[in-house]
Amino acid sequence: MKETKFNWNYLISISLVSAMGGLLFGYDWVVIGGAKPFYEPFFGITGNPFFQGWAMSCALIGCLAGAVISGWLSDRFGRKKLLILAAGLFASASVGTGAATSFGTFVLFRILGGVGIGLASNLSPMYIAEITPANVRGRFVSINQLTIVIGILAAQIINWRIAQPVPVGSTTNDIMTSWNGQLGWRWMFYACTVPSVLFFILMWFVPESPRWLAKEKINHDKVLRILTKIGGSGFANSELVSINNSLSSQTQRSDISLLKQSGIKKILILGIGIAVFQQWCGINVIFNYAQEIFASAGYSVSDILFNIVITGSVNLIFTFIGMFTVDKLGRKALMLLGAGGLAGIFAVIGAMYFFHIQGLPLLIMVVSAIACYAMSIAPVTWVVLSEIFPNRIRGVAMSIATFALWTACFILTYTFPLLNKLLKASGTFWLYGLICVIGFWFIFTRLPETKGKSLEDIENEFVK
């Protein structure tokens, strides 16, 4: 493998295109946070925790639907076609959400965009994992997390630049009748149309996953051509033999029967646990509810949008660190670092809220939490999920884990306003810190190391 001369330009280009699903996922996921101060007065839901939570979390219903259908459909029709569908959904949702004149229409298109997120979050990392060599797979799959972070930062910068300054002391009615309240938040959603259309066009030039083609026995020569373009004829032949060997022992079994196999069931439980922890560690509330978090720290609306850009920039920088360490330090070490680090940071943030410590000290701790998450749990979760499942059931198993992730995300997003009201900010962050301690124990006792191993080697080692 070390002597193989890989076509790195080709691998990077097709990985970047498929990872545009991650960019749109990140943008669509976070754009609502910046639009929140302006669409809430427009739709008359300010001060209503139920509708505020529904507006923020309704897209997750679509995410769940997208995650459910992505496994079965991608195993039936391939990874490429489903990513093209996701691109079309992102474009439609961007236009529809921005043009919404009623809260019902707004919610409908947010859910539609959520379906796109559910598809892309499952398929982009899985596709990259299936085309890249074992020794750099972690770094390449992390490209998807990098594009998610770029999408998040793009949404934060665009929200900040689109929004006009909000005068101190502005009332809800002042915001509703302002440019921000009438048009500004719409352009925040419209902006996602451009990368959505670009993603839709470019995906037509990306090859199908060779592992999916081999599994479906569609075209032996086509599989060889794709693998040869990646690493030459010698690499192609050895990879195809390895792939076929991993499939041959399972050809008579259905996906459902394989999921019931004890070894695979153990891996599935591991994948679900890691997926749920990525959400319940609590970091996403900082992105989705940044307005409330920074407002309770004493910042104005305009200052909040700028601070959100700072958090996004830190997120991007530390994602690069995670990308370049995941294949060196390993998956398990980084996951433990993230879980332990967040537990400590959330304990401090909770104490700051409890003792009413505001301003810069709180901002520093929030940024530290994002940095810790960005270099560990954020990218490594998708790397692990994309590589631990056997070839034949990767689509279905990945969709189950992704479904669990978005279910956990829905619970997290919807319950934050309620928890914040019941436990206050201090108690809420202490709760997330406790979950991180539990996550640390789960990772330490259950997660094996997978760095440097081929997908087929991982399968042979895990499924016993």
Secondary structure as the mmCIF struct_conf table of DSSP 4:
data_model
#
loop_
_struct_conf.conf_type_id
_struct_conf.id
_struct_conf.beg_label_comp_id
_struct_conf.beg_label_asym_id
_struct_conf.beg_label_seq_id
_struct_conf.end_label_comp_id
_struct_conf.end_label_asym_id
_struct_conf.end_label_seq_id
TURN_TY1_P TURN_TY1_P1 LYS A 2 GLU A 3
HELX_RH_AL_P HELX_RH_AL_P1 TRP A 8 SER A 18
TURN_TY1_P TURN_TY1_P2 ALA A 19 ALA A 19
HELX_RH_AL_P HELX_RH_AL_P2 MET A 20 PHE A 43
TURN_TY1_P TURN_TY1_P3 GLY A 44 GLY A 44
TURN_TY1_P TURN_TY1_P4 THR A 46 GLY A 47
HELX_RH_AL_P HELX_RH_AL_P3 PRO A 49 SER A 57
TURN_TY1_P TURN_TY1_P5 CYS A 58 CYS A 58
HELX_RH_AL_P HELX_RH_AL_P4 ALA A 59 PHE A 77
HELX_RH_AL_P HELX_RH_AL_P5 ARG A 79 ALA A 99
BEND BEND1 SER A 102 SER A 102
HELX_RH_AL_P HELX_RH_AL_P6 PHE A 103 ILE A 131
BEND BEND2 THR A 132 THR A 132
HELX_RH_3T_P HELX_RH_3T_P1 ALA A 134 VAL A 136
HELX_RH_AL_P HELX_RH_AL_P7 ARG A 137 ILE A 162
BEND BEND3 ALA A 163 ALA A 163
HELX_LH_PP_P HELX_LH_PP_P1 GLN A 164 PRO A 167
TURN_TY1_P TURN_TY1_P6 VAL A 168 GLY A 169
HELX_RH_AL_P HELX_RH_AL_P8 THR A 172 THR A 177
BEND BEND4 SER A 178 SER A 178
HELX_RH_AL_P HELX_RH_AL_P9 TRP A 179 TRP A 179
HELX_RH_PI_P HELX_RH_PI_P1 ASN A 180 GLY A 184
HELX_RH_AL_P HELX_RH_AL_P10 TRP A 185 TYR A 190
TURN_TY1_P TURN_TY1_P7 ALA A 191 CYS A 192
HELX_RH_AL_P HELX_RH_AL_P11 THR A 193 LEU A 202
HELX_RH_3T_P HELX_RH_3T_P2 MET A 203 PHE A 205
BEND BEND5 VAL A 206 VAL A 206
HELX_LH_PP_P HELX_LH_PP_P2 PRO A 207 SER A 209
HELX_RH_AL_P HELX_RH_AL_P12 PRO A 210 GLU A 216
TURN_TY1_P TURN_TY1_P8 LYS A 217 LYS A 217
HELX_RH_AL_P HELX_RH_AL_P13 HIS A 220 SER A 248
TURN_TY1_P TURN_TY1_P9 SER A 249 GLN A 252
BEND BEND6 ARG A 253 ARG A 253
HELX_RH_AL_P HELX_RH_AL_P14 ASP A 255 LEU A 259
TURN_TY1_P TURN_TY1_P10 LYS A 260 LYS A 260
BEND BEND7 GLN A 261 GLN A 261
HELX_RH_AL_P HELX_RH_AL_P15 SER A 262 TRP A 280
TURN_TY1_P TURN_TY1_P11 CYS A 281 CYS A 281
BEND BEND8 GLY A 282 GLY A 282
TURN_TY1_P TURN_TY1_P12 ILE A 283 ILE A 283
HELX_RH_AL_P HELX_RH_AL_P16 ASN A 284 ASN A 288
TURN_TY1_P TURN_TY1_P13 TYR A 289 TYR A 289
HELX_RH_AL_P HELX_RH_AL_P17 ALA A 290 ALA A 295
TURN_TY1_P TURN_TY1_P14 SER A 296 GLY A 298
HELX_RH_AL_P HELX_RH_AL_P18 VAL A 301 THR A 325
TURN_TY1_P TURN_TY1_P15 VAL A 326 LEU A 329
HELX_RH_AL_P HELX_RH_AL_P19 ARG A 331 PHE A 354
TURN_TY1_P TURN_TY1_P16 PHE A 355 HIS A 356
BEND BEND9 GLY A 359 GLY A 359
HELX_RH_AL_P HELX_RH_AL_P20 LEU A 360 ALA A 374
TURN_TY1_P TURN_TY1_P17 MET A 375 SER A 376
HELX_RH_AL_P HELX_RH_AL_P21 ILE A 377 GLU A 387
BEND BEND10 ILE A 388 PHE A 389
HELX_RH_3T_P HELX_RH_3T_P3 ASN A 391 ILE A 393
HELX_RH_AL_P HELX_RH_AL_P22 ARG A 394 ARG A 446
HELX_LH_PP_P HELX_LH_PP_P3 LEU A 447 GLU A 449
TURN_TY1_P TURN_TY1_P18 LYS A 451 GLY A 452
HELX_RH_AL_P HELX_RH_AL_P23 LEU A 455 PHE A 462
#
